[in-house]
C-alpha cells in the first residue's frame, strides 16, 4: 500500500509542476499576444492528472483502512 500511496503523491507533485509551467506559459503567450490554446490545454491536462492522482491517494487510503479493519 505504501508504494501505491507514494506513487500517487509523486504523480500529484509532478502534475503541480506541470500546472505551474503551463500556467506560466499561458501568461507569457498572452502577454506576447500569441495563441494560448495549447498552453490552456496543458493547464487542463495537468488538472486532470492531479485529480486522477488524488483519487488514487483516496482509494489507497480507503484500502488501507479496510485492511486495518479486517486485521483488528
DSSP file (Angstrom, degrees, kcal/mol; ACC not computed):
  #  RESIDUE AA STRUCTURE BP1 BP2  ACC     N-H-->O    O-->H-N    N-H-->O    O-->H-N    TCO  KAPPA ALPHA  PHI   PSI    X-CA   Y-CA   Z-CA
    1    1 A X     >        0   0    0      0, 0.0     4,-2.4     0, 0.0     5,-0.2   0.000 360.0 360.0 360.0 -34.8    0.0    0.0    0.0
    2    2 A X  H  >  +     0   0    0      1,-0.2     4,-2.9     2,-0.2     5,-0.2   0.892 360.0  52.5 -63.5 -39.1    2.9    2.4    0.8
    3    3 A X  H  > S+     0   0    0      2,-0.2     4,-2.5     1,-0.2    -1,-0.2   0.921 110.1  47.8 -64.0 -43.3    4.2    2.1   -2.8
    4    4 A X  H  > S+     0   0    0      2,-0.2     4,-2.3     1,-0.2    -1,-0.2   0.911 113.2  48.5 -63.9 -41.9    0.8    2.9   -4.3
    5    5 A X  H  X S+     0   0    0     -4,-2.4     4,-2.5     2,-0.2     5,-0.2   0.936 112.5  47.6 -63.3 -46.8    0.5    5.9   -2.0
    6    6 A X  H  X S+     0   0    0     -4,-2.9     4,-2.4     1,-0.2    -2,-0.2   0.892 111.8  50.8 -62.7 -39.9    4.0    7.2   -2.7
    7    7 A X  H  X S+     0   0    0     -4,-2.5     4,-2.1    -5,-0.2    -1,-0.2   0.918 111.2  48.0 -63.4 -43.5    3.4    6.8   -6.4
    8    8 A X  H  X S+     0   0    0     -4,-2.3     4,-2.1     2,-0.2    -2,-0.2   0.909 112.2  48.5 -64.8 -42.3    0.1    8.7   -6.3
    9    9 A X  H  X S+     0   0    0     -4,-2.5     4,-2.3     2,-0.2    -1,-0.2   0.898 110.3  51.8 -65.3 -39.5    1.7   11.5   -4.3
   10   10 A X  H  X S+     0   0    0     -4,-2.4     4,-2.4     1,-0.2    -1,-0.2   0.893 108.4  52.3 -62.2 -38.8    4.6   11.7   -6.7
   11   11 A X  H  X S+     0   0    0     -4,-2.1     4,-2.3     2,-0.2    -2,-0.2   0.887 108.3  50.6 -62.9 -39.7    2.0   12.0   -9.5
   12   12 A X  H  X S+     0   0    0     -4,-2.1     4,-2.1     2,-0.2    -2,-0.2   0.917 111.0  48.2 -64.2 -43.2    0.3   14.8   -7.7
   13   13 A X  H  X S+     0   0    0     -4,-2.3     4,-2.0     1,-0.2    -2,-0.2   0.899 111.8  49.3 -65.2 -40.0    3.6   16.7   -7.3
   14   14 A X  H  X S+     0   0    0     -4,-2.4     4,-2.4     1,-0.2    -1,-0.2   0.901 110.3  51.1 -65.0 -40.1    4.5   16.2  -10.9
   15   15 A X  H  X S+     0   0    0     -4,-2.3     4,-2.6     1,-0.2    -2,-0.2   0.874 107.8  53.0 -65.2 -36.9    1.1   17.4  -12.0
   16   16 A X  H  X S+     0   0    0     -4,-2.1     4,-2.5     2,-0.2    -1,-0.2   0.909 109.6  48.3 -63.8 -41.4    1.5   20.5   -9.8
   17   17 A X  H  X S+     0   0    0     -4,-2.0     4,-2.2     2,-0.2    -2,-0.2   0.908 112.3  48.8 -65.3 -41.2    4.9   21.2  -11.5
   18   18 A X  H  X S+     0   0    0     -4,-2.4     4,-2.6     2,-0.2    -2,-0.2   0.903 111.0  51.2 -63.4 -40.8    3.3   20.7  -15.0
   19   19 A X  H  X S+     0   0    0     -4,-2.6     4,-3.0     2,-0.2     5,-0.2   0.930 109.3  49.7 -62.2 -46.0    0.4   23.0  -14.0
   20   20 A X  H  X S+     0   0    0     -4,-2.5     4,-2.2     1,-0.2    -1,-0.2   0.919 113.2  46.0 -60.3 -44.1    2.8   25.8  -12.8
   21   21 A X  H  X S+     0   0    0     -4,-2.2     4,-2.0     2,-0.2    -1,-0.2   0.905 114.8  47.5 -65.6 -41.0    4.8   25.6  -16.0
   22   22 A X  H  X S+     0   0    0     -4,-2.6     4,-2.2     2,-0.2    -2,-0.2   0.901 111.3  50.1 -68.2 -40.5    1.7   25.6  -18.2
   23   23 A X  H  X S+     0   0    0     -4,-3.0     4,-2.1     2,-0.2    -1,-0.2   0.904 110.5  50.1 -64.7 -40.4    0.1   28.5  -16.3
   24   24 A X  H  X S+     0   0    0     -4,-2.2     4,-2.5    -5,-0.2    -1,-0.2   0.901 109.4  52.2 -61.5 -40.7    3.3   30.5  -16.7
   25   25 A X  H  X S+     0   0    0     -4,-2.0     4,-2.6     2,-0.2     5,-0.2   0.873 106.8  52.9 -63.8 -38.7    3.3   29.7  -20.4
   26   26 A X  H  X S+     0   0    0     -4,-2.2     4,-2.4    13,-0.2    -1,-0.2   0.936 111.3  46.2 -61.3 -46.4   -0.3   30.9  -20.7
   27   27 A X  H  X S+     0   0    0     -4,-2.1     4,-2.4     2,-0.2    -2,-0.2   0.921 114.0  47.7 -63.8 -44.4    0.6   34.2  -19.1
   28   28 A X  H  X S+     0   0    0     -4,-2.5     4,-1.6     1,-0.2    -2,-0.2   0.925 114.3  45.5 -64.5 -44.6    3.7   34.7  -21.3
   29   29 A X  H  X>S+     0   0    0     -4,-2.6     5,-2.6     1,-0.2     4,-0.7   0.880 112.8  51.5 -67.1 -36.9    1.9   33.8  -24.5
   30   30 A X  H ><5S+     0   0    0     -4,-2.4     3,-0.7    -5,-0.2    -1,-0.2   0.904 108.7  50.7 -65.3 -41.3   -1.0   36.1  -23.6
   31   31 A X  H 3<5S+     0   0    0     -4,-2.4    -1,-0.2     1,-0.2    -2,-0.2   0.828 111.8  48.1 -65.8 -31.2    1.4   39.0  -22.8
   32   32 A X  H 3<5S-     0   0    0     -4,-1.6    -1,-0.2    -5,-0.2    -2,-0.2   0.576 114.6-117.4 -84.2 -10.0    3.0   38.5  -26.2
   33   33 A X  T <<5 +     0   0    0     -4,-0.7    -3,-0.2    -3,-0.7    -2,-0.1   0.658  67.5 141.2  81.4  16.2   -0.3   38.3  -28.0
   34   34 A X      < -     0   0    0     -5,-2.6     2,-0.3    -6,-0.2    -1,-0.2  -0.287  63.8 -77.8 -84.4 173.0    0.3   34.7  -29.1
   35   35 A X        -     0   0    0      1,-0.1     4,-0.2    -3,-0.1     3,-0.1  -0.569  38.9-171.1 -72.1 128.4   -2.2   31.9  -29.3
   36   36 A X     >  +     0   0    0     -2,-0.3     4,-2.5     1,-0.1     5,-0.2   0.273  56.8 101.8-105.4  10.2   -2.8   30.5  -25.8
   37   37 A X  H  > S+     0   0    0      1,-0.2     4,-2.4     2,-0.2     5,-0.2   0.951  84.0  44.2 -63.2 -50.7   -4.9   27.4  -26.8
   38   38 A X  H  > S+     0   0    0      1,-0.2     4,-2.0     2,-0.2    -1,-0.2   0.891 115.0  49.8 -62.4 -39.1   -2.1   24.8  -26.5
   39   39 A X  H  > S+     0   0    0     -4,-0.2     4,-1.6     2,-0.2    -1,-0.2   0.890 110.7  49.9 -67.0 -38.1   -1.0   26.4  -23.2
   40   40 A X  H  X S+     0   0    0     -4,-2.5     4,-2.2     2,-0.2    -2,-0.2   0.880 108.5  52.5 -67.2 -37.8   -4.6   26.3  -21.9
   41   41 A X  H  X S+     0   0    0     -4,-2.4     4,-2.4     1,-0.2    -1,-0.2   0.893 106.9  53.4 -63.4 -39.2   -4.9   22.7  -22.9
   42   42 A X  H  X S+     0   0    0     -4,-2.0     4,-2.1     2,-0.2    -1,-0.2   0.868 107.0  52.1 -63.9 -36.4   -1.7   21.9  -21.0
   43   43 A X  H  X S+     0   0    0     -4,-1.6     4,-2.1     2,-0.2    -2,-0.2   0.941 111.5  45.6 -63.7 -47.4   -3.2   23.5  -17.9
   44   44 A X  H  X S+     0   0    0     -4,-2.2     4,-2.3     1,-0.2    -2,-0.2   0.869 111.2  53.5 -64.8 -36.4   -6.4   21.4  -18.2
   45   45 A X  H  X S+     0   0    0     -4,-2.4     4,-2.3     2,-0.2    -1,-0.2   0.907 108.7  48.9 -64.4 -42.0   -4.3   18.3  -18.8
   46   46 A X  H  X S+     0   0    0     -4,-2.1     4,-2.3     2,-0.2    -2,-0.2   0.880 109.9  52.4 -65.0 -38.2   -2.3   19.0  -15.6
   47   47 A X  H  X S+     0   0    0     -4,-2.1     4,-2.4     2,-0.2    -2,-0.2   0.924 110.2  47.7 -62.2 -44.6   -5.5   19.5  -13.7
   48   48 A X  H  X S+     0   0    0     -4,-2.3     4,-2.3     2,-0.2    -2,-0.2   0.893 111.4  50.8 -64.5 -40.0   -6.9   16.1  -14.9
   49   49 A X  H  X S+     0   0    0     -4,-2.3     4,-2.2     2,-0.2    -1,-0.2   0.914 110.8  48.8 -63.5 -42.8   -3.6   14.4  -14.0
   50   50 A X  H  X S+     0   0    0     -4,-2.3     4,-2.4     1,-0.2    -2,-0.2   0.905 110.5  50.8 -64.3 -41.7   -3.7   15.9  -10.5
   51   51 A X  H  X S+     0   0    0     -4,-2.4     4,-2.1     2,-0.2    -1,-0.2   0.900 110.2  49.8 -63.3 -40.9   -7.3   14.8  -10.0
   52   52 A X  H  X S+     0   0    0     -4,-2.3     4,-1.8     2,-0.2    -1,-0.2   0.914 112.1  47.2 -64.8 -42.5   -6.5   11.3  -11.1
   53   53 A X  H  X S+     0   0    0     -4,-2.2     4,-2.0     2,-0.2    -2,-0.2   0.884 110.6  52.4 -66.6 -38.0   -3.6   11.1   -8.7
   54   54 A X  H  X S+     0   0    0     -4,-2.4     4,-2.1     1,-0.2    -1,-0.2   0.885 107.4  52.3 -64.9 -37.7   -5.7   12.5   -5.9
   55   55 A X  H  X S+     0   0    0     -4,-2.1     4,-2.6     1,-0.2    -1,-0.2   0.887 107.4  52.9 -63.8 -37.8   -8.3    9.9   -6.5
   56   56 A X  H  X S+     0   0    0     -4,-1.8     4,-2.5     2,-0.2    -2,-0.2   0.888 107.0  51.9 -64.7 -39.1   -5.6    7.2   -6.3
   57   57 A X  H  X S+     0   0    0     -4,-2.0     4,-2.3     2,-0.2    -2,-0.2   0.924 110.9  48.3 -61.3 -43.9   -4.5    8.6   -2.9
   58   58 A X  H  X S+     0   0    0     -4,-2.1     4,-2.4     2,-0.2    -2,-0.2   0.922 112.2  47.7 -64.3 -44.4   -8.1    8.4   -1.7
   59   59 A X  H  X S+     0   0    0     -4,-2.6     4,-2.6     1,-0.2    -1,-0.2   0.910 111.8  50.6 -63.8 -41.8   -8.5    4.8   -2.9
   60   60 A X  H  X S+     0   0    0     -4,-2.5     4,-2.2     1,-0.2    -1,-0.2   0.900 110.5  49.7 -62.7 -40.5   -5.2    3.8   -1.3
   61   61 A X  H  X S+     0   0    0     -4,-2.3     4,-2.4     2,-0.2    -2,-0.2   0.915 111.5  48.3 -63.9 -43.3   -6.3    5.3    2.0
   62   62 A X  H  X S+     0   0    0     -4,-2.4     4,-2.4     2,-0.2    -2,-0.2   0.893 110.9  51.1 -64.7 -39.5   -9.6    3.5    1.9
   63   63 A X  H  X S+     0   0    0     -4,-2.6     4,-2.5     2,-0.2    -1,-0.2   0.908 110.4  49.1 -64.3 -41.1   -7.9    0.2    1.1
   64   64 A X  H  X S+     0   0    0     -4,-2.2     4,-2.4     2,-0.2    -2,-0.2   0.919 111.0  50.0 -64.0 -43.5   -5.5    0.7    4.0
   65   65 A X  H  X S+     0   0    0     -4,-2.4     4,-2.1     1,-0.2    -2,-0.2   0.909 111.5  48.8 -61.3 -42.1   -8.4    1.5    6.3
   66   66 A X  H  X S+     0   0    0     -4,-2.4     4,-2.0     2,-0.2    -2,-0.2   0.920 110.9  49.8 -64.1 -43.8  -10.3   -1.6    5.2
   67   67 A X  H  X S+     0   0    0     -4,-2.5     4,-2.0     1,-0.2    -2,-0.2   0.900 111.1  49.3 -62.4 -40.7   -7.2   -3.8    5.6
   68   68 A X  H  X S+     0   0    0     -4,-2.4     4,-1.4     1,-0.2    -1,-0.2   0.867 109.0  52.7 -66.2 -36.5   -6.7   -2.4    9.1
   69   69 A X  H  < S+     0   0    0     -4,-2.1    -1,-0.2     1,-0.2    -2,-0.2   0.868 110.3  48.8 -65.3 -36.4  -10.4   -3.1   10.0
   70   70 A X  H  < S+     0   0    0     -4,-2.0    -2,-0.2     1,-0.2    -1,-0.2   0.902 114.7  43.2 -70.2 -41.0  -10.0   -6.7    8.8
   71   71 A X  H  <        0   0    0     -4,-2.0    -1,-0.2     1,-0.2    -2,-0.2   0.670 360.0 360.0 -82.6 -16.1   -6.9   -7.3   10.8
   72   72 A X     <        0   0    0     -4,-1.4    -1,-0.2    -5,-0.2    -2,-0.2   0.463 360.0 360.0 -92.7 360.0   -8.0   -5.6   14.0
